[in-house]
Amino acid sequence: MSEFQRISPQQAQLLREQGAVVVDIRDPQSFAASHIADSRHLDNHSLHDFITRADLDAPLIVTCYHGNSSQSAAAYLVGQGFSQVYSLDGGFELWRATYPEQTAHTPEE
């Protein structure tokens, strides 16, 4: 794969079941409040470390709020050497509506 692919929540769920890594590029507060279970938050501060430690051949799913910003991030990650990069269509909002049981929530204090 030389560029990223856009995928539905259903396709993303199948990839997750096969071990794909999910990275969430929303702001830290939104990620802390609710995110796809087992996803990792990725921002400008953690990006370099993530890239240097990641398996570049493992499937990688990028999510944002609605599926727009994740496309730019996915294209960037392809350029950094990742071979299987996917952008989640509809982003976290569609994921949460489709798979509420696969959404992690941070308890409010």
N, C-alpha and C positions, 0 to 999 in steps of 0.2 A: 504494500500500500504506500503510495507516494504522497497521498494527501489524506486528510481526515474524511470521515463519512458522518452524515447526520443520521441518527437513529431514534426510534421511538422508545418510550419507557419499557414497552414489552421486550424489544430487542436488547435494551440495556440490562433488564432483569436477567435474561438468558446469559448474557456475557458475565454478569456478576456471579451467577451460579457456576460459571466456568473459571472464576478466579480473576476477572478483570478488576483493575484498580479504579476507583471513582474519586476524582478530585473536584472540589467545589471551589469556585473562584468568587463567590459572593463575599460581601464584607464580613469581617469577623463576628460582628454582633448577630447578623442574620444566621450565620453558620452555627453559632453557639446556641441560638434559640431553637433551631430545628434544621435537620439535614438528612440526607440519605444515610441509612444505617451503614456503618463501617467506612464511610467516605472520609477523605482527608481534606482539610482546608489548605488551599494553596493561594499565596499572595506574593507580592514582590519580595517580601522578606524571606519567605521559605522556598521560593522557586529554585534558586541555584542549588541549595542543598538537596531538594527533591530530585532534580535532574541528575546530579552526580551520584546519587544512591539508587536510582530507579533501574529496573530491568527494562531496557529500551525496546525489547521485543514482546513484553507483556501487553495485553490489551489495556487501553487507558480510556476512560470515559470522562469527559469534561462537562460539568454542569454549572449553570449560572441561574439567574432568576427565571428567564423565559426562553432561553435558547439562542439568544443573539450574541452576547459577549463570549459565550463558550466557543463559538465558531472561530473568532479571532485567536483565542487562547489555544484551541486545537491546532490551528494552522501554525502557530508559533512552536508548539511542541513537536509537530512533524519536522519543522525546520531544525529542531534541536536533536533530532535523531530517533525519535520514537517511531516505531514502524506500524503500530495499530492504534490509531487515535480516532475517537468517536466524540461527536458533539451531541448532547442530549436535546432533541427537539422538544420544545415546550418547557425546558429547564426544570428546576426544582418544583415550580408551581404545578406543572402537569404531573410530575412524578408523585407529589404529595396527594393529588387528587386520584391518581391511578393506584398507588400502593401506599395507602396511609399506614398500614401495618409495617412497612419497611422504612418508616421515617423515625429517626431518633429525635427525641425532645430533651432539652436540658430542663430539669425541674426549676421552677421559679422559686426564688428565695423569699 
